[in-house]
Amino acid sequence: MAEFTGRSLHLLKKALTIAVLAIERQPGPFQSSSDQADMKALLDALIENDTELAFYVRSARIAVTGEPD
């Protein structure tokens, strides 16, 4: 697996969080639960603590919905 650091790691975390949220918002049969589960597992391995997770979740919510909360 490739190693990411600095800005590349930040962008990877942000992209994964946005993707998880986008999949979560997709209705019915178009929701890919296995992709979402795999992305969440990757995020669990990459994100260091709940504070960092909250930052990325808020950032993803803003990117997907235009609303912070």
CNS distance restraints for C-alpha pairs under 8 A (distance, minus, plus):
assign (resid   4 and name CA) (resid   8 and name CA) 5.68 0.50 0.50
assign (resid   4 and name CA) (resid   9 and name CA) 4.86 0.50 0.50
assign (resid   5 and name CA) (resid   9 and name CA) 4.79 0.50 0.50
assign (resid   5 and name CA) (resid  10 and name CA) 7.72 0.50 0.50
assign (resid   6 and name CA) (resid  10 and name CA) 6.44 0.50 0.50
assign (resid   7 and name CA) (resid  11 and name CA) 6.12 0.50 0.50
assign (resid   8 and name CA) (resid  12 and name CA) 6.15 0.50 0.50
assign (resid   9 and name CA) (resid  13 and name CA) 6.20 0.50 0.50
assign (resid  10 and name CA) (resid  14 and name CA) 6.16 0.50 0.50
assign (resid  11 and name CA) (resid  15 and name CA) 5.93 0.50 0.50
assign (resid  12 and name CA) (resid  16 and name CA) 6.12 0.50 0.50
assign (resid  13 and name CA) (resid  17 and name CA) 6.16 0.50 0.50
assign (resid  13 and name CA) (resid  43 and name CA) 6.63 0.50 0.50
assign (resid  13 and name CA) (resid  46 and name CA) 7.24 0.50 0.50
assign (resid  13 and name CA) (resid  47 and name CA) 7.57 0.50 0.50
assign (resid  13 and name CA) (resid  56 and name CA) 7.30 0.50 0.50
assign (resid  14 and name CA) (resid  18 and name CA) 6.15 0.50 0.50
assign (resid  14 and name CA) (resid  56 and name CA) 5.96 0.50 0.50
assign (resid  14 and name CA) (resid  59 and name CA) 7.41 0.50 0.50
assign (resid  14 and name CA) (resid  60 and name CA) 6.75 0.50 0.50
assign (resid  15 and name CA) (resid  19 and name CA) 6.10 0.50 0.50
assign (resid  16 and name CA) (resid  20 and name CA) 6.15 0.50 0.50
assign (resid  16 and name CA) (resid  39 and name CA) 6.20 0.50 0.50
assign (resid  16 and name CA) (resid  40 and name CA) 7.86 0.50 0.50
assign (resid  16 and name CA) (resid  43 and name CA) 7.04 0.50 0.50
assign (resid  17 and name CA) (resid  21 and name CA) 6.28 0.50 0.50
assign (resid  17 and name CA) (resid  39 and name CA) 7.97 0.50 0.50
assign (resid  17 and name CA) (resid  40 and name CA) 7.98 0.50 0.50
assign (resid  17 and name CA) (resid  43 and name CA) 7.54 0.50 0.50
assign (resid  17 and name CA) (resid  56 and name CA) 6.45 0.50 0.50
assign (resid  17 and name CA) (resid  57 and name CA) 6.31 0.50 0.50
assign (resid  17 and name CA) (resid  60 and name CA) 5.92 0.50 0.50
assign (resid  18 and name CA) (resid  22 and name CA) 6.07 0.50 0.50
assign (resid  18 and name CA) (resid  57 and name CA) 7.78 0.50 0.50
assign (resid  18 and name CA) (resid  60 and name CA) 4.61 0.50 0.50
assign (resid  18 and name CA) (resid  61 and name CA) 7.33 0.50 0.50
assign (resid  18 and name CA) (resid  63 and name CA) 7.22 0.50 0.50
assign (resid  18 and name CA) (resid  64 and name CA) 6.88 0.50 0.50
assign (resid  19 and name CA) (resid  23 and name CA) 6.09 0.50 0.50
assign (resid  19 and name CA) (resid  36 and name CA) 7.80 0.50 0.50
assign (resid  19 and name CA) (resid  39 and name CA) 7.97 0.50 0.50
assign (resid  20 and name CA) (resid  24 and name CA) 6.11 0.50 0.50
assign (resid  20 and name CA) (resid  36 and name CA) 5.49 0.50 0.50
assign (resid  20 and name CA) (resid  39 and name CA) 6.66 0.50 0.50
assign (resid  20 and name CA) (resid  40 and name CA) 7.07 0.50 0.50
assign (resid  21 and name CA) (resid  25 and name CA) 6.29 0.50 0.50
assign (resid  21 and name CA) (resid  60 and name CA) 7.01 0.50 0.50
assign (resid  21 and name CA) (resid  61 and name CA) 7.31 0.50 0.50
assign (resid  21 and name CA) (resid  64 and name CA) 7.63 0.50 0.50
assign (resid  22 and name CA) (resid  26 and name CA) 6.42 0.50 0.50
assign (resid  22 and name CA) (resid  64 and name CA) 6.93 0.50 0.50
assign (resid  23 and name CA) (resid  31 and name CA) 5.65 0.50 0.50
assign (resid  23 and name CA) (resid  32 and name CA) 6.59 0.50 0.50
assign (resid  23 and name CA) (resid  33 and name CA) 7.84 0.50 0.50
assign (resid  23 and name CA) (resid  36 and name CA) 6.62 0.50 0.50
assign (resid  24 and name CA) (resid  31 and name CA) 6.93 0.50 0.50
assign (resid  24 and name CA) (resid  36 and name CA) 7.75 0.50 0.50
assign (resid  25 and name CA) (resid  31 and name CA) 7.99 0.50 0.50
assign (resid  26 and name CA) (resid  30 and name CA) 6.33 0.50 0.50
assign (resid  26 and name CA) (resid  31 and name CA) 5.29 0.50 0.50
assign (resid  27 and name CA) (resid  31 and name CA) 6.03 0.50 0.50
assign (resid  32 and name CA) (resid  36 and name CA) 6.25 0.50 0.50
assign (resid  33 and name CA) (resid  37 and name CA) 6.04 0.50 0.50
assign (resid  34 and name CA) (resid  38 and name CA) 6.19 0.50 0.50
assign (resid  35 and name CA) (resid  39 and name CA) 6.10 0.50 0.50
assign (resid  36 and name CA) (resid  40 and name CA) 6.14 0.50 0.50
assign (resid  37 and name CA) (resid  41 and name CA) 6.23 0.50 0.50
assign (resid  38 and name CA) (resid  42 and name CA) 6.31 0.50 0.50
assign (resid  39 and name CA) (resid  43 and name CA) 6.20 0.50 0.50
assign (resid  40 and name CA) (resid  44 and name CA) 6.12 0.50 0.50
assign (resid  41 and name CA) (resid  45 and name CA) 6.42 0.50 0.50
assign (resid  42 and name CA) (resid  46 and name CA) 6.26 0.50 0.50
assign (resid  43 and name CA) (resid  47 and name CA) 5.70 0.50 0.50
assign (resid  44 and name CA) (resid  48 and name CA) 7.84 0.50 0.50
assign (resid  47 and name CA) (resid  52 and name CA) 6.52 0.50 0.50
assign (resid  47 and name CA) (resid  53 and name CA) 6.34 0.50 0.50
assign (resid  48 and name CA) (resid  52 and name CA) 6.64 0.50 0.50
assign (resid  48 and name CA) (resid  53 and name CA) 7.81 0.50 0.50
assign (resid  49 and name CA) (resid  53 and name CA) 6.34 0.50 0.50
assign (resid  50 and name CA) (resid  54 and name CA) 6.04 0.50 0.50
assign (resid  51 and name CA) (resid  55 and name CA) 6.40 0.50 0.50
assign (resid  52 and name CA) (resid  56 and name CA) 6.47 0.50 0.50
assign (resid  53 and name CA) (resid  57 and name CA) 6.09 0.50 0.50
assign (resid  54 and name CA) (resid  58 and name CA) 6.08 0.50 0.50
assign (resid  55 and name CA) (resid  59 and name CA) 6.16 0.50 0.50
assign (resid  56 and name CA) (resid  60 and name CA) 6.02 0.50 0.50
assign (resid  57 and name CA) (resid  61 and name CA) 6.11 0.50 0.50
assign (resid  58 and name CA) (resid  62 and name CA) 6.28 0.50 0.50
assign (resid  58 and name CA) (resid  68 and name CA) 6.01 0.50 0.50
assign (resid  58 and name CA) (resid  69 and name CA) 7.15 0.50 0.50
assign (resid  59 and name CA) (resid  63 and name CA) 6.27 0.50 0.50
assign (resid  59 and name CA) (resid  68 and name CA) 7.46 0.50 0.50
assign (resid  60 and name CA) (resid  64 and name CA) 6.05 0.50 0.50
assign (resid  61 and name CA) (resid  65 and name CA) 5.69 0.50 0.50
assign (resid  61 and name CA) (resid  66 and name CA) 6.98 0.50 0.50
assign (resid  61 and name CA) (resid  67 and name CA) 6.48 0.50 0.50
assign (resid  61 and name CA) (resid  68 and name CA) 6.06 0.50 0.50
assign (resid  61 and name CA) (resid  69 and name CA) 7.12 0.50 0.50
assign (resid  62 and name CA) (resid  66 and name CA) 4.47 0.50 0.50
assign (resid  62 and name CA) (resid  67 and name CA) 4.87 0.50 0.50
assign (resid  62 and name CA) (resid  68 and name CA) 4.95 0.50 0.50
assign (resid  62 and name CA) (resid  69 and name CA) 7.81 0.50 0.50
assign (resid  63 and name CA) (resid  67 and name CA) 7.99 0.50 0.50
